[in-house]
């Protein structure tokens, strides 16, 4: 991603989430905050999400027309939420005497791949944005969107406005990007779900990337990937105060060891937006797994956890299971249907599941971590259905009904609750 010639010393790249611009009063408060920064001599590029639950309402409306809306048209519809936000914020800024201009993702130079709903940023062409910055105090850019090689609007996936903001910081040469949310930083788990969660002053890119990809919704995973790749420090903070939040950056090993807790676990994430696909009675022969997962890949379905079972009474047949995002269940079932029709077997889906994960740089190197996690889950009355591990995380699939109790138990087991 090429960097532009804008002087980064006076440049601020900010992003405000949907809650922060949830109504006209909050948009006014965001405009006031921006106006103060302009008075202090800064130029700003500000990315905003759609107001409140606008995106959810747009998707729900589309599904009243079609159970599975065409993804190109769904992208065209969803992008209007952010375009509404940027126009309203620009108006609010102009009313306060701030020279402001709104831009869509395409106008701001975002060129994306052609995968609707999960497009990747290919490049950010900053010429138009730089021209706007030369004559305006603040440019407000619609998050979550760009234009693909066909000239169509393409969205970056839920939470993609984070990615827009970090990509802008990287392209403009800004050393940091501030993400304003409805919480005052990053916590050891979702503080709305576990009120005793502890706020982190800082966290390493690697840990944050794992937490984000495992269901911690404070940052979009791809935004953390961009931040790490281009060395952009991300400051996650509250849009309702001026207090310091949590800084996401590269930490030395010494700093990692001096985090807020002696626990090898930095955070716990719970993801309830996945489903389990079960394949029963497929042949126990070489090449079956490749056919299944190639079909899923060709359908644009990403697979998370995978388990392959042993044959039952019929030694020529086996079962396997994997998890996918809830939004892609229908596509996954259609993709594997051709395989099961050709080879035998059947596919079923379990929606009432949740993925619970622990993350920390010392998880893989500290004996007993998995045992502590599994004991806490057992004590919470939950049964583990699937397990996946990496050097810095352990994930398990659980029944949804016991997920919250298991989250509380695991968080407490690693000493992550706030000190009394």
Buried (B, 14 or more C-beta within 10 A) or exposed (E): EEBBEBEBEEBBBBBBBBBBBBEEEBBBBBBEBBBEBBEEEBBBBBBBBBBBBBBBEBBEEBEEEEEEBEBBBBBBBBBBBBBBBBBBBBBBBBEBEBBBBBBBBBBBBBBBBEBBBBBBBBBBBBEBBBEBBEEBBBBBBBBBBBBBEEEBBBBBBBBBBBBBBBBBBBBBBBEBBBBBBBBBBBBBBBBEBBEBBBBBEBBBBBBBBBBBBBBBBBBBBBBBBBBBEBEBBBBBBBBBEEEEBBBBBEBEEEEBEEBBBEBBBBBBBBBBEBBBBBBBBBBBEEEBBEBBBEBBEEBBBEBBBBBBEEEEEEEEBBBBBBBBBBBBBEBBBBBBEEBBEEBEBEBEBBEEBBBBBBBBBBBBEBEEBBEBBBBBBEEBEBEBBBBBBEEBBBBBBBBBEBBBBBBBBBBBBBEBBBEE
